[in-house]
Amino acid sequence: MSDPIEISRITIIQEERPNRRAYIADFEEPVHYGVHGGVKDFYKAVPETEHPSTLDHIVSAAGG
């Protein structure tokens, strides 16, 4: 088996639910996660600021 070519180094900080910040490897700016649209409606959430959900990032990564 070969050595890994990449190891993800991510720190996730839970803010006021449902918001989270993810600091990824060497990027200074965090990625913001939260809810919007149908996810917001499903959970009956009323966030101060809407952010993409983790599902949005998974779908965009798979489609990219």
PDB file of N, H, CA, C and O in Angstrom:
ATOM      1  N   MET A   1       0.839  -1.163   0.000  1.00  0.00           N
ATOM      2  CA  MET A   1       0.000   0.000   0.000  1.00  0.00           C
ATOM      3  C   MET A   1       0.893   1.238   0.000  1.00  0.00           C
ATOM      4  O   MET A   1       1.903   1.281   0.703  1.00  0.00           O
ATOM      5  N   SER A   2       0.521   2.235  -0.784  1.00  0.00           N
ATOM      6  H   SER A   2      -0.299   2.200  -1.355  1.00  0.00           H
ATOM      7  CA  SER A   2       1.330   3.451  -0.872  1.00  0.00           C
ATOM      8  C   SER A   2       1.030   4.395   0.287  1.00  0.00           C
ATOM      9  O   SER A   2       0.039   4.238   1.000  1.00  0.00           O
ATOM     10  N   ASP A   3       1.898   5.365   0.454  1.00  0.00           N
ATOM     11  H   ASP A   3       2.703   5.492  -0.125  1.00  0.00           H
ATOM     12  CA  ASP A   3       1.675   6.388   1.475  1.00  0.00           C
ATOM     13  C   ASP A   3       0.525   7.286   1.045  1.00  0.00           C
ATOM     14  O   ASP A   3       0.289   7.458  -0.151  1.00  0.00           O
ATOM     15  N   PRO A   4      -0.196   7.861   2.008  1.00  0.00           N
ATOM     16  CA  PRO A   4      -1.294   8.766   1.641  1.00  0.00           C
ATOM     17  C   PRO A   4      -0.758   9.992   0.903  1.00  0.00           C
ATOM     18  O   PRO A   4       0.328  10.488   1.206  1.00  0.00           O
ATOM     19  N   ILE A   5      -1.526  10.465  -0.056  1.00  0.00           N
ATOM     20  H   ILE A   5      -2.408  10.062  -0.302  1.00  0.00           H
ATOM     21  CA  ILE A   5      -1.105  11.656  -0.799  1.00  0.00           C
ATOM     22  C   ILE A   5      -1.654  12.936  -0.177  1.00  0.00           C
ATOM     23  O   ILE A   5      -1.169  14.030  -0.468  1.00  0.00           O
ATOM     24  N   GLU A   6      -2.643  12.802   0.662  1.00  0.00           N
ATOM     25  H   GLU A   6      -3.037  11.914   0.898  1.00  0.00           H
ATOM     26  CA  GLU A   6      -3.221  13.982   1.321  1.00  0.00           C
ATOM     27  C   GLU A   6      -3.851  13.555   2.632  1.00  0.00           C
ATOM     28  O   GLU A   6      -4.510  12.519   2.710  1.00  0.00           O
ATOM     29  N   ILE A   7      -3.646  14.350   3.640  1.00  0.00           N
ATOM     30  H   ILE A   7      -3.110  15.192   3.577  1.00  0.00           H
ATOM     31  CA  ILE A   7      -4.315  14.157   4.925  1.00  0.00           C
ATOM     32  C   ILE A   7      -5.049  15.451   5.231  1.00  0.00           C
ATOM     33  O   ILE A   7      -4.435  16.515   5.301  1.00  0.00           O
ATOM     34  N   SER A   8      -6.340  15.366   5.411  1.00  0.00           N
ATOM     35  H   SER A   8      -6.839  14.501   5.354  1.00  0.00           H
ATOM     36  CA  SER A   8      -7.134  16.566   5.686  1.00  0.00           C
ATOM     37  C   SER A   8      -6.884  17.046   7.100  1.00  0.00           C
ATOM     38  O   SER A   8      -6.984  16.284   8.062  1.00  0.00           O
ATOM     39  N   ARG A   9      -6.558  18.314   7.208  1.00  0.00           N
ATOM     40  H   ARG A   9      -6.476  18.933   6.427  1.00  0.00           H
ATOM     41  CA  ARG A   9      -6.373  18.943   8.517  1.00  0.00           C
ATOM     42  C   ARG A   9      -7.424  20.032   8.635  1.00  0.00           C
ATOM     43  O   ARG A   9      -7.290  21.109   8.053  1.00  0.00           O
ATOM     44  N   ILE A  10      -8.472  19.739   9.394  1.00  0.00           N
ATOM     45  H   ILE A  10      -8.581  18.865   9.867  1.00  0.00           H
ATOM     46  CA  ILE A  10      -9.614  20.639   9.497  1.00  0.00           C
ATOM     47  C   ILE A  10      -9.976  20.815  10.966  1.00  0.00           C
ATOM     48  O   ILE A  10     -10.039  19.849  11.726  1.00  0.00           O
ATOM     49  N   THR A  11     -10.210  22.056  11.347  1.00  0.00           N
ATOM     50  H   THR A  11     -10.159  22.840  10.730  1.00  0.00           H
ATOM     51  CA  THR A  11     -10.716  22.359  12.682  1.00  0.00           C
ATOM     52  C   THR A  11     -12.103  22.962  12.513  1.00  0.00           C
ATOM     53  O   THR A  11     -12.276  23.944  11.790  1.00  0.00           O
ATOM     54  N   ILE A  12     -13.090  22.372  13.181  1.00  0.00           N
ATOM     55  H   ILE A  12     -12.949  21.574  13.768  1.00  0.00           H
ATOM     56  CA  ILE A  12     -14.465  22.865  13.087  1.00  0.00           C
ATOM     57  C   ILE A  12     -14.853  23.466  14.424  1.00  0.00           C
ATOM     58  O   ILE A  12     -14.680  22.849  15.474  1.00  0.00           O
ATOM     59  N   ILE A  13     -15.379  24.675  14.368  1.00  0.00           N
ATOM     60  H   ILE A  13     -15.520  25.176  13.515  1.00  0.00           H
ATOM     61  CA  ILE A  13     -15.820  25.378  15.569  1.00  0.00           C
ATOM     62  C   ILE A  13     -17.324  25.559  15.506  1.00  0.00           C
ATOM     63  O   ILE A  13     -17.851  26.182  14.585  1.00  0.00           O
ATOM     64  N   GLN A  14     -18.007  25.006  16.499  1.00  0.00           N
ATOM     65  H   GLN A  14     -17.578  24.500  17.247  1.00  0.00           H
ATOM     66  CA  GLN A  14     -19.461  25.138  16.583  1.00  0.00           C
ATOM     67  C   GLN A  14     -19.786  26.512  17.158  1.00  0.00           C
ATOM     68  O   GLN A  14     -19.373  26.844  18.269  1.00  0.00           O
ATOM     69  N   GLU A  15     -20.520  27.295  16.400  1.00  0.00           N
ATOM     70  H   GLU A  15     -20.856  27.025  15.498  1.00  0.00           H
ATOM     71  CA  GLU A  15     -20.998  28.576  16.886  1.00  0.00           C
ATOM     72  C   GLU A  15     -22.417  28.368  17.374  1.00  0.00           C
ATOM     73  O   GLU A  15     -22.811  27.243  17.681  1.00  0.00           O
ATOM     74  N   GLU A  16     -23.182  29.435  17.447  1.00  0.00           N
ATOM     75  H   GLU A  16     -22.862  30.349  17.197  1.00  0.00           H
ATOM     76  CA  GLU A  16     -24.589  29.268  17.820  1.00  0.00           C
ATOM     77  C   GLU A  16     -25.254  28.424  16.746  1.00  0.00           C
ATOM     78  O   GLU A  16     -25.191  28.756  15.562  1.00  0.00           O
ATOM     79  N   ARG A  17     -25.889  27.338  17.154  1.00  0.00           N
ATOM     80  H   ARG A  17     -25.940  27.069  18.116  1.00  0.00           H
ATOM     81  CA  ARG A  17     -26.491  26.417  16.196  1.00  0.00           C
ATOM     82  C   ARG A  17     -27.431  27.147  15.260  1.00  0.00           C
ATOM     83  O   ARG A  17     -28.191  28.010  15.699  1.00  0.00           O
ATOM     84  N   PRO A  18     -27.394  26.820  13.988  1.00  0.00           N
ATOM     85  CA  PRO A  18     -26.714  25.705  13.334  1.00  0.00           C
ATOM     86  C   PRO A  18     -25.382  26.100  12.684  1.00  0.00           C
ATOM     87  O   PRO A  18     -24.866  25.349  11.857  1.00  0.00           O
ATOM     88  N   ASN A  19     -24.827  27.232  13.028  1.00  0.00           N
ATOM     89  H   ASN A  19     -25.246  27.843  13.700  1.00  0.00           H
ATOM     90  CA  ASN A  19     -23.636  27.738  12.342  1.00  0.00           C
ATOM     91  C   ASN A  19     -22.342  27.119  12.861  1.00  0.00           C
ATOM     92  O   ASN A  19     -22.155  26.909  14.059  1.00  0.00           O
ATOM     93  N   ARG A  20     -21.447  26.834  11.892  1.00  0.00           N
ATOM     94  H   ARG A  20     -21.599  27.005  10.919  1.00  0.00           H
ATOM     95  CA  ARG A  20     -20.133  26.287  12.208  1.00  0.00           C
ATOM     96  C   ARG A  20     -19.099  26.964  11.309  1.00  0.00           C
ATOM     97  O   ARG A  20     -19.419  27.422  10.212  1.00  0.00           O
ATOM     98  N   ARG A  21     -17.871  27.019  11.784  1.00  0.00           N
ATOM     99  H   ARG A  21     -17.611  26.647  12.675  1.00  0.00           H
ATOM    100  CA  ARG A  21     -16.747  27.506  10.981  1.00  0.00           C
ATOM    101  C   ARG A  21     -15.756  26.369  10.835  1.00  0.00           C
ATOM    102  O   ARG A  21     -15.430  25.689  11.808  1.00  0.00           O
ATOM    103  N   ALA A  22     -15.281  26.166   9.622  1.00  0.00           N
ATOM    104  H   ALA A  22     -15.546  26.719   8.832  1.00  0.00           H
ATOM    105  CA  ALA A  22     -14.282  25.132   9.377  1.00  0.00           C
ATOM    106  C   ALA A  22     -13.009  25.800   8.861  1.00  0.00           C
ATOM    107  O   ALA A  22     -13.025  26.513   7.858  1.00  0.00           O
ATOM    108  N   TYR A  23     -11.920  25.556   9.560  1.00  0.00           N
ATOM    109  H   TYR A  23     -11.907  24.977  10.376  1.00  0.00           H
ATOM    110  CA  TYR A  23     -10.615  26.037   9.119  1.00  0.00           C
ATOM    111  C   TYR A  23      -9.916  24.865   8.456  1.00  0.00           C
ATOM    112  O   TYR A  23      -9.674  23.835   9.085  1.00  0.00           O
ATOM    113  N   ILE A  24      -9.596  25.030   7.187  1.00  0.00           N
ATOM    114  H   ILE A  24      -9.793  25.867   6.676  1.00  0.00           H
ATOM    115  CA  ILE A  24      -9.076  23.939   6.384  1.00  0.00           C
ATOM    116  C   ILE A  24      -7.604  24.188   6.057  1.00  0.00           C
ATOM    117  O   ILE A  24      -7.247  25.200   5.454  1.00  0.00           O
ATOM    118  N   ALA A  25      -6.759  23.239   6.470  1.00  0.00           N
ATOM    119  H   ALA A  25      -7.049  22.417   6.960  1.00  0.00           H
ATOM    120  CA  ALA A  25      -5.318  23.219   6.169  1.00  0.00           C
ATOM    121  C   ALA A  25      -4.680  24.599   6.257  1.00  0.00           C
ATOM    122  O   ALA A  25      -4.684  25.223   7.318  1.00  0.00           O
ATOM    123  N   ASP A  26      -4.133  25.074   5.147  1.00  0.00           N
ATOM    124  H   ASP A  26      -4.129  24.568   4.285  1.00  0.00           H
ATOM    125  CA  ASP A  26      -3.357  26.312   5.137  1.00  0.00           C
ATOM    126  C   ASP A  26      -4.161  27.537   4.707  1.00  0.00           C
ATOM    127  O   ASP A  26      -3.581  28.594   4.458  1.00  0.00           O
ATOM    128  N   PHE A  27      -5.470  27.415   4.617  1.00  0.00           N
ATOM    129  H   PHE A  27      -5.941  26.557   4.820  1.00  0.00           H
ATOM    130  CA  PHE A  27      -6.297  28.561   4.239  1.00  0.00           C
ATOM    131  C   PHE A  27      -6.590  29.398   5.482  1.00  0.00           C
ATOM    132  O   PHE A  27      -6.999  28.862   6.512  1.00  0.00           O
ATOM    133  N   GLU A  28      -6.384  30.701   5.386  1.00  0.00           N
ATOM    134  H   GLU A  28      -6.052  31.136   4.549  1.00  0.00           H
ATOM    135  CA  GLU A  28      -6.595  31.565   6.538  1.00  0.00           C
ATOM    136  C   GLU A  28      -8.073  31.794   6.839  1.00  0.00           C
ATOM    137  O   GLU A  28      -8.479  31.809   8.001  1.00  0.00           O
ATOM    138  N   GLU A  29      -8.867  31.969   5.804  1.00  0.00           N
ATOM    139  H   GLU A  29      -8.537  31.956   4.860  1.00  0.00           H
ATOM    140  CA  GLU A  29     -10.291  32.264   5.986  1.00  0.00           C
ATOM    141  C   GLU A  29     -11.083  30.978   6.218  1.00  0.00           C
ATOM    142  O   GLU A  29     -10.840  29.974   5.549  1.00  0.00           O
ATOM    143  N   PRO A  30     -12.020  31.001   7.155  1.00  0.00           N
ATOM    144  CA  PRO A  30     -12.821  29.801   7.400  1.00  0.00           C
ATOM    145  C   PRO A  30     -13.903  29.614   6.336  1.00  0.00           C
ATOM    146  O   PRO A  30     -14.277  30.548   5.626  1.00  0.00           O
ATOM    147  N   VAL A  31     -14.383  28.391   6.255  1.00  0.00           N
ATOM    148  H   VAL A  31     -14.078  27.633   6.831  1.00  0.00           H
ATOM    149  CA  VAL A  31     -15.561  28.077   5.453  1.00  0.00           C
ATOM    150  C   VAL A  31     -16.726  28.072   6.440  1.00  0.00           C
ATOM    151  O   VAL A  31     -16.663  27.414   7.478  1.00  0.00           O
ATOM    152  N   HIS A  32     -17.778  28.801   6.117  1.00  0.00           N
ATOM    153  H   HIS A  32     -17.829  29.336   5.274  1.00  0.00           H
ATOM    154  CA  HIS A  32     -18.930  28.894   7.014  1.00  0.00           C
ATOM    155  C   HIS A  32     -19.998  27.895   6.575  1.00  0.00           C
ATOM    156  O   HIS A  32     -20.325  27.790   5.393  1.00  0.00           O
ATOM    157  N   TYR A  33     -20.526  27.175   7.541  1.00  0.00           N
ATOM    158  H   TYR A  33     -20.260  27.261   8.501  1.00  0.00           H
ATOM    159  CA  TYR A  33     -21.607  26.228   7.294  1.00  0.00           C
ATOM    160  C   TYR A  33     -22.810  26.622   8.129  1.00  0.00           C
ATOM    161  O   TYR A  33     -22.668  27.191   9.211  1.00  0.00           O
ATOM    162  N   GLY A  34     -23.971  26.323   7.631  1.00  0.00           N
ATOM    163  H   GLY A  34     -24.086  25.862   6.751  1.00  0.00           H
ATOM    164  CA  GLY A  34     -25.207  26.599   8.346  1.00  0.00           C
ATOM    165  C   GLY A  34     -26.372  25.943   7.626  1.00  0.00           C
ATOM    166  O   GLY A  34     -26.284  24.793   7.196  1.00  0.00           O
ATOM    167  N   VAL A  35     -27.443  26.671   7.502  1.00  0.00           N
ATOM    168  H   VAL A  35     -27.514  27.605   7.852  1.00  0.00           H
ATOM    169  CA  VAL A  35     -28.614  26.169   6.781  1.00  0.00           C
ATOM    170  C   VAL A  35     -29.201  27.283   5.925  1.00  0.00           C
ATOM    171  O   VAL A  35     -28.980  28.469   6.169  1.00  0.00           O
ATOM    172  N   HIS A  36     -29.952  26.863   4.916  1.00  0.00           N
ATOM    173  H   HIS A  36     -30.131  25.900   4.717  1.00  0.00           H
ATOM    174  CA  HIS A  36     -30.681  27.777   4.040  1.00  0.00           C
ATOM    175  C   HIS A  36     -31.728  26.964   3.298  1.00  0.00           C
ATOM    176  O   HIS A  36     -31.718  25.735   3.355  1.00  0.00           O
ATOM    177  N   GLY A  37     -32.604  27.624   2.625  1.00  0.00           N
ATOM    178  H   GLY A  37     -32.612  28.623   2.579  1.00  0.00           H
ATOM    179  CA  GLY A  37     -33.577  26.977   1.745  1.00  0.00           C
ATOM    180  C   GLY A  37     -34.352  25.838   2.379  1.00  0.00           C
ATOM    181  O   GLY A  37     -34.903  25.970   3.472  1.00  0.00           O
ATOM    182  N   GLY A  38     -34.386  24.713   1.672  1.00  0.00           N
ATOM    183  H   GLY A  38     -33.939  24.605   0.784  1.00  0.00           H
ATOM    184  CA  GLY A  38     -35.160  23.558   2.109  1.00  0.00           C
ATOM    185  C   GLY A  38     -34.679  22.966   3.416  1.00  0.00           C
ATOM    186  O   GLY A  38     -35.485  22.478   4.207  1.00  0.00           O
ATOM    187  N   VAL A  39     -33.375  23.001   3.658  1.00  0.00           N
ATOM    188  H   VAL A  39     -32.719  23.398   3.016  1.00  0.00           H
ATOM    189  CA  VAL A  39     -32.836  22.466   4.916  1.00  0.00           C
ATOM    190  C   VAL A  39     -33.326  23.327   6.081  1.00  0.00           C
ATOM    191  O   VAL A  39     -33.731  22.813   7.124  1.00  0.00           O
ATOM    192  N   LYS A  40     -33.282  24.637   5.883  1.00  0.00           N
ATOM    193  H   LYS A  40     -32.954  25.054   5.036  1.00  0.00           H
ATOM    194  CA  LYS A  40     -33.780  25.567   6.903  1.00  0.00           C
ATOM    195  C   LYS A  40     -35.263  25.303   7.182  1.00  0.00           C
ATOM    196  O   LYS A  40     -35.691  25.252   8.335  1.00  0.00           O
ATOM    197  N   ASP A  41     -36.025  25.140   6.121  1.00  0.00           N
ATOM    198  H   ASP A  41     -35.678  25.181   5.184  1.00  0.00           H
ATOM    199  CA  ASP A  41     -37.457  24.884   6.280  1.00  0.00           C
ATOM    200  C   ASP A  41     -37.721  23.552   6.985  1.00  0.00           C
ATOM    201  O   ASP A  41     -38.584  23.466   7.858  1.00  0.00           O
ATOM    202  N   PHE A  42     -36.967  22.510   6.596  1.00  0.00           N
ATOM    203  H   PHE A  42     -36.266  22.581   5.886  1.00  0.00           H
ATOM    204  CA  PHE A  42     -37.149  21.193   7.186  1.00  0.00           C
ATOM    205  C   PHE A  42     -36.937  21.231   8.697  1.00  0.00           C
ATOM    206  O   PHE A  42     -37.718  20.661   9.459  1.00  0.00           O
ATOM    207  N   TYR A  43     -35.867  21.911   9.121  1.00  0.00           N
ATOM    208  H   TYR A  43     -35.233  22.373   8.502  1.00  0.00           H
ATOM    209  CA  TYR A  43     -35.563  21.974  10.551  1.00  0.00           C
ATOM    210  C   TYR A  43     -36.278  23.117  11.272  1.00  0.00           C
ATOM    211  O   TYR A  43     -36.114  23.304  12.478  1.00  0.00           O
ATOM    212  N   LYS A  44     -37.073  23.878  10.517  1.00  0.00           N
ATOM    213  H   LYS A  44     -37.206  23.727   9.538  1.00  0.00           H
ATOM    214  CA  LYS A  44     -37.784  25.028  11.078  1.00  0.00           C
ATOM    215  C   LYS A  44     -36.818  25.971  11.800  1.00  0.00           C
ATOM    216  O   LYS A  44     -37.120  26.516  12.862  1.00  0.00           O
ATOM    217  N   ALA A  45     -35.643  26.140  11.180  1.00  0.00           N
ATOM    218  H   ALA A  45     -35.398  25.697  10.318  1.00  0.00           H
ATOM    219  CA  ALA A  45     -34.604  27.001  11.738  1.00  0.00           C
ATOM    220  C   ALA A  45     -34.811  28.430  11.247  1.00  0.00           C
ATOM    221  O   ALA A  45     -35.304  28.657  10.143  1.00  0.00           O
ATOM    222  N   VAL A  46     -34.431  29.372  12.076  1.00  0.00           N
ATOM    223  H   VAL A  46     -34.031  29.187  12.974  1.00  0.00           H
ATOM    224  CA  VAL A  46     -34.504  30.785  11.713  1.00  0.00           C
ATOM    225  C   VAL A  46     -33.124  31.402  12.002  1.00  0.00           C
ATOM    226  O   VAL A  46     -32.950  32.115  12.990  1.00  0.00           O
ATOM    227  N   PRO A  47     -32.151  31.119  11.129  1.00  0.00           N
ATOM    228  CA  PRO A  47     -30.803  31.629  11.379  1.00  0.00           C
ATOM    229  C   PRO A  47     -30.720  33.133  11.115  1.00  0.00           C
ATOM    230  O   PRO A  47     -31.441  33.664  10.271  1.00  0.00           O
ATOM    231  N   GLU A  48     -29.828  33.813  11.850  1.00  0.00           N
ATOM    232  H   GLU A  48     -29.243  33.381  12.536  1.00  0.00           H
ATOM    233  CA  GLU A  48     -29.590  35.231  11.585  1.00  0.00           C
ATOM    234  C   GLU A  48     -29.027  35.412  10.184  1.00  0.00           C
ATOM    235  O   GLU A  48     -29.425  36.320   9.454  1.00  0.00           O
ATOM    236  N   THR A  49     -28.093  34.533   9.816  1.00  0.00           N
ATOM    237  H   THR A  49     -27.770  33.796  10.409  1.00  0.00           H
ATOM    238  CA  THR A  49     -27.466  34.572   8.507  1.00  0.00           C
ATOM    239  C   THR A  49     -27.524  33.175   7.911  1.00  0.00           C
ATOM    240  O   THR A  49     -27.212  32.191   8.581  1.00  0.00           O
ATOM    241  N   GLU A  50     -27.923  33.095   6.651  1.00  0.00           N
ATOM    242  H   GLU A  50     -28.176  33.895   6.107  1.00  0.00           H
ATOM    243  CA  GLU A  50     -27.965  31.800   5.991  1.00  0.00           C
ATOM    244  C   GLU A  50     -26.593  31.493   5.385  1.00  0.00           C
ATOM    245  O   GLU A  50     -25.938  32.365   4.815  1.00  0.00           O
ATOM    246  N   HIS A  51     -26.179  30.235   5.525  1.00  0.00           N
ATOM    247  H   HIS A  51     -26.711  29.526   5.988  1.00  0.00           H
ATOM    248  CA  HIS A  51     -24.927  29.763   4.953  1.00  0.00           C
ATOM    249  C   HIS A  51     -25.193  28.442   4.253  1.00  0.00           C
ATOM    250  O   HIS A  51     -26.196  27.787   4.536  1.00  0.00           O
ATOM    251  N   PRO A  52     -24.302  28.034   3.333  1.00  0.00           N
ATOM    252  CA  PRO A  52     -24.448  26.719   2.717  1.00  0.00           C
ATOM    253  C   PRO A  52     -24.384  25.629   3.784  1.00  0.00           C
ATOM    254  O   PRO A  52     -23.696  25.766   4.795  1.00  0.00           O
ATOM    255  N   SER A  53     -25.105  24.563   3.537  1.00  0.00           N
ATOM    256  H   SER A  53     -25.663  24.452   2.715  1.00  0.00           H
ATOM    257  CA  SER A  53     -25.045  23.422   4.454  1.00  0.00           C
ATOM    258  C   SER A  53     -23.883  22.523   4.050  1.00  0.00           C
ATOM    259  O   SER A  53     -23.343  22.650   2.951  1.00  0.00           O
ATOM    260  N   THR A  54     -23.508  21.625   4.935  1.00  0.00           N
ATOM    261  H   THR A  54     -23.947  21.522   5.827  1.00  0.00           H
ATOM    262  CA  THR A  54     -22.454  20.674   4.588  1.00  0.00           C
ATOM    263  C   THR A  54     -22.884  19.828   3.389  1.00  0.00           C
ATOM    264  O   THR A  54     -22.045  19.417   2.586  1.00  0.00           O
ATOM    265  N   LEU A  55     -24.177  19.568   3.266  1.00  0.00           N
ATOM    266  H   LEU A  55     -24.859  19.902   3.917  1.00  0.00           H
ATOM    267  CA  LEU A  55     -24.692  18.819   2.120  1.00  0.00           C
ATOM    268  C   LEU A  55     -24.375  19.541   0.809  1.00  0.00           C
ATOM    269  O   LEU A  55     -24.039  18.896  -0.184  1.00  0.00           O
ATOM    270  N   ASP A  56     -24.478  20.866   0.795  1.00  0.00           N
ATOM    271  H   ASP A  56     -24.751  21.390   1.601  1.00  0.00           H
ATOM    272  CA  ASP A  56     -24.146  21.637  -0.413  1.00  0.00           C
ATOM    273  C   ASP A  56     -22.702  21.396  -0.831  1.00  0.00           C
ATOM    274  O   ASP A  56     -22.411  21.258  -2.019  1.00  0.00           O
ATOM    275  N   HIS A  57     -21.802  21.344   0.139  1.00  0.00           N
ATOM    276  H   HIS A  57     -22.038  21.456   1.104  1.00  0.00           H
ATOM    277  CA  HIS A  57     -20.390  21.142  -0.173  1.00  0.00           C
ATOM    278  C   HIS A  57     -20.118  19.721  -0.654  1.00  0.00           C
ATOM    279  O   HIS A  57     -19.286  19.516  -1.537  1.00  0.00           O
ATOM    280  N   ILE A  58     -20.806  18.745  -0.087  1.00  0.00           N
ATOM    281  H   ILE A  58     -21.482  18.911   0.631  1.00  0.00           H
ATOM    282  CA  ILE A  58     -20.633  17.358  -0.526  1.00  0.00           C
ATOM    283  C   ILE A  58     -21.099  17.207  -1.977  1.00  0.00           C
ATOM    284  O   ILE A  58     -20.413  16.597  -2.797  1.00  0.00           O
ATOM    285  N   VAL A  59     -22.257  17.762  -2.280  1.00  0.00           N
ATOM    286  H   VAL A  59     -22.814  18.258  -1.614  1.00  0.00           H
ATOM    287  CA  VAL A  59     -22.800  17.666  -3.644  1.00  0.00           C
ATOM    288  C   VAL A  59     -21.898  18.388  -4.628  1.00  0.00           C
ATOM    289  O   VAL A  59     -21.642  17.869  -5.714  1.00  0.00           O
ATOM    290  N   SER A  60     -21.409  19.572  -4.278  1.00  0.00           N
ATOM    291  H   SER A  60     -21.617  19.993  -3.395  1.00  0.00           H
ATOM    292  CA  SER A  60     -20.554  20.300  -5.205  1.00  0.00           C
ATOM    293  C   SER A  60     -19.215  19.592  -5.416  1.00  0.00           C
ATOM    294  O   SER A  60     -18.666  19.622  -6.518  1.00  0.00           O
ATOM    295  N   ALA A  61     -18.693  18.961  -4.378  1.00  0.00           N
ATOM    296  H   ALA A  61     -19.139  18.936  -3.483  1.00  0.00           H
ATOM    297  CA  ALA A  61     -17.441  18.219  -4.516  1.00  0.00           C
ATOM    298  C   ALA A  61     -17.628  16.998  -5.420  1.00  0.00           C
ATOM    299  O   ALA A  61     -16.772  16.697  -6.251  1.00  0.00           O
ATOM    300  N   ALA A  62     -18.743  16.307  -5.252  1.00  0.00           N
ATOM    301  H   ALA A  62     -19.438  16.552  -4.577  1.00  0.00           H
ATOM    302  CA  ALA A  62     -19.002  15.113  -6.059  1.00  0.00           C
ATOM    303  C   ALA A  62     -19.255  15.493  -7.521  1.00  0.00           C
ATOM    304  O   ALA A  62     -18.905  14.742  -8.430  1.00  0.00           O
ATOM    305  N   GLY A  63     -19.859  16.650  -7.739  1.00  0.00           N
ATOM    306  H   GLY A  63     -20.144  17.260  -7.000  1.00  0.00           H
ATOM    307  CA  GLY A  63     -20.179  17.071  -9.100  1.00  0.00           C
ATOM    308  C   GLY A  63     -19.029  17.744  -9.804  1.00  0.00           C
ATOM    309  O   GLY A  63     -19.070  17.935 -11.019  1.00  0.00           O
ATOM    310  N   GLY A  64     -17.988  18.112  -9.050  1.00  0.00           N
ATOM    311  H   GLY A  64     -17.955  17.956  -8.063  1.00  0.00           H
ATOM    312  CA  GLY A  64     -16.889  18.901  -9.620  1.00  0.00           C
ATOM    313  C   GLY A  64     -15.887  18.074 -10.300  1.00  0.00           C
ATOM    314  O   GLY A  64     -14.907  18.599 -10.827  1.00  0.00           O
TER     315      GLY A  64
END
